[in-house]
Structure formats: C-alpha cells, structure tokens
Amino acid sequence: MRMAFPKYLAVFIALVAVFNISNAQGLKLGFYRKTCPSVEAIVKKTTARVISRAPTLAAPLLRLHFHDCFVRGCDGSVLINSTRNNQAEKDAIPNQSLRGYGVIDRVKSAVEKKCPGVVSCADILALTARDAVSLIKGPIWKVPLGRRDGRVSIITEALINLPPPFANITQLKASFASKNLTTKDLAVLSGSHTIGTSHCSSFSSRLYNFTGRNDTDPTLDPNYIIRLKSKCKPADLTTLAEMDPGSFKTFDEDYYTLVAKRRGLFQSDAALLDDPETKAYVKLQATSHGSTFFKDFSKSMVKMGKIGVLTGNAGEIRKRCAFVN
C-alpha cells in the first residue's frame, strides 16, 4: 500500500499538466485580429502612460499576473472583489500587498471604449504585465491571447497555491511542477525579483529570529544582514525594502548577482543555491551579464501565461474586472 500514494500523485500531476496543455491550445497570436485589432496598441499606450509617471508599478503588475496564474490558472480571478457571501483571492494574506488593480481597470476601460465586451480581463492582465516589463528596459515577448475570465475566486485557494517567500527548494519545485513549469522555469521566473520592493515583514525572521532563538539566517550574507537591520526593525510591518538595491526600477540580471553573493531578500531566493540546476542557472547569469536571461524569461512567461486557461465557451468576458457579470 505504501507505493499507491506516489502513483496516484504522479497521475494527478500528469492530469493537471494535460489539462493545462489542452486548454492552452485555445490561445493564439492575433486572436483579436478581427474583433479588436487595436487591442495591443491600446494596452501599450495606456500602460506606458502609467509607467512613465510611476515606474515602480511595473513590478506589482507583473506580480499580479503571476498571482493570477498560480491560482485557478490565468483567468483574472485575482481581480475579483470579495462579496458578502464569498471571500475572494485578493483578500488572502499573500495578496493583501498586491497593487495595480486601478491600472488594470484603466486599461480595461480604454479597451472597452473601442471594443465593448470582446477582450477578457485575463488577457488584459497578461498584456499589461508584458508591456510594463518592456517599458522598464526588460524583454518583450509575443503573448498568445484568447483567455476567458473565470467566475470563481476563493481566498483559501490563494493560500494553498502561492509559494510563500519562506519556501524551501523542494516546496518551490513541487509548486512549479504542479503548474507544468520546470525547475529551469523556477530559476528564470525568480529573476522577476530584479524589480520591486517588499515589506520587511516578508523576510524579517531571517534577520532577527530565524530558528526561534533570536538568531539570523546563516545563508544570508552577514554584512547584508547589518544593512537590512538598519532599515528593518523587529516587528516592522510598513517599511519597504528594495528587492534589487540600486536598480529595483530597472529589469536586468542583477538579481542573480545578488543571489550568488547570498544577498537574495527571501528564503525562496536563497533556496535557488540549494539545487544543482537552479544554482547553475544563477551562476551562469551572474557571471555572463545575464547572457540568456531575457530570452529565457520571455519563454517562461509565455509558458506561465498558459496555465489552466479558460478558452472557447468556458468562463466569460467580464465587463468590469472586479465583478463577475
């Protein structure tokens, strides 16, 4: 009987992967060519207007897309508001620091004026994330479109599916594998931490109470600990720290240099040095000025954008992203 569980688990993961792949086949480049040919131009223009004034919003927009795709697939469920009868994903603890909802609403409104009831919020989120990254000197990739919007958003599913900042490498690999993403995808997509900020509370245990004995995380550079302690005091819930100090507004390969020096902000960043494949990827990008990072990131983002999508007649096209029709 001991062997049964792993077999069933393997079958389950395989079925999830097949579901993701089969649905993703409904996505294609130029999906709106006839129904809303100017959609990508509208999204880019509106996003550019926002990022030119507030470049720090690029990271939250990218994070929104990631948090959407890892829960129920890329169906825009992270955008749905809670109701009296249902607590939605956006109110889960990992999502309470998400920002950028207003940007998505602004882009959706601009698209709706031109093409009412045609383009999904899920597609708008995927396009906006892509454009936000490219506007801060990051890569640009072609986004297959045709996602439909989900009608369900459940708070507990966010807690179960989103990998926490304190996850170890085994947990991270399992989380990504369950979404049909590889260990390389994990190493590549972690590079998104090259932009943005984090609340001190997401990593303060590494500075003050790592094992419950008022100690520090031995995998974190001691000199960096001193620097972080000067910024983040114990029990600080409001202060923000830069993920990639010095270039947190620019999408580049510096993240890997930091991780290689044991200066990754989260335990999940440090965990990349605990696996031969992810460690090799970190070292490669750190020593080659990110020679393949942009190309790899583009490929992994397209792959992530296909997780569990709704296509065809499934789901709906929401009129307003925060509310099901």
C-alpha angles and dihedrals in degrees: 000000000000092000095053098076097056089048093052090044091052091049091049093051090047091052091049089051092049090049091051094047096045094049092044089061087074089067121087143165112263093021091152095041092120102025101043111000094171097052096108092047091050093048093048094047093049094044092048090053090055098042093048088061098034113022090171088072091071093080095049091049091052090046091051090058092048093048090048095051096046093057116059090336128277096322104124091252091135088066096058118107122232117253134203089269101038137042108214132212094262090067094055114112094250089053100044091090094050116122136182101070090124091054091053090049090051093050092045090051091052091049092046091055090059101032112017116203096358112095121059125229088235091060092044090053092050092049095044092051090051094048094045090056094047091049092061094053096275129130124285123219137182111259117213107221139201102095117151125213121256122230097210130076120168125184096216093055090063090054091050100044107036114086108233124230089249095056118129124226094264091054092045094051091048092049093051093043090055087060093049091255122135133229088257090054087054092054092044099046091046084067088076084082086079086090134046140028138270135211112252089238090070092067107012093108087067088059104040116012112014099155098015093268099097089261136135131244107269091209091063119087106258092221090052090050089058090051093048093046090057088058102034119049122194113285091011106157101170111043117100124216125199113250091212106024113220097016106039090130094053125072106229143127096269091107091072092050089054094048091048088054090050092251100120108135099223132050085238088060093050089047090070087076091058097071125061095226098045091041091053090051092050091050092047095053093041093053100038100046090252094306095176102015100103093046092046093046092052091051094047092047091054089049093048090048089062097057112129095331123179113229140167110017096344119113120352144263104260117222091208119022097224094054135054112232 
